[in-house]
Amino acid sequence: MKKAKFSSRQNSGKNLKCKNCSNVVENVDANATAVTCWRCVCKMLNPRSIILSDLNREEIKKLLDKHHGRSKNPTT
């Protein structure tokens, strides 16, 4: 039985803009004509989803306070 041959890509990937948000998606197959980024796929699957990497520190803090019910005046 012969071993399977694995070859590297002859054409390296290309960069395309997401068809929904226009962010650049890197390393897309050379034959692709359009692409949807992972953020847009996530939002399509669950419109209420929150992507933490899109939030700044203050927004994350507010979100955590809201969901965990932390008091604004912690006792020491």
Residue pairs with C-beta under 8 A, 6 or more apart in sequence:
9 30
11 30
12 27
12 30
13 26
13 27
13 28
13 29
13 30
14 27
14 28
14 30
14 32
15 24
15 25
15 26
15 27
15 28
16 24
16 25
16 28
16 32
16 34
16 35
17 23
17 24
17 25
17 35
18 24
18 25
18 35
18 36
18 37
18 39
18 40
19 34
19 35
19 36
20 36
20 37
20 40
21 37
21 39
21 40
23 37
23 39
25 35
25 37
28 35
36 44
39 51
39 54
42 49
42 51
43 49
50 63
52 60
55 63
64 70
65 72
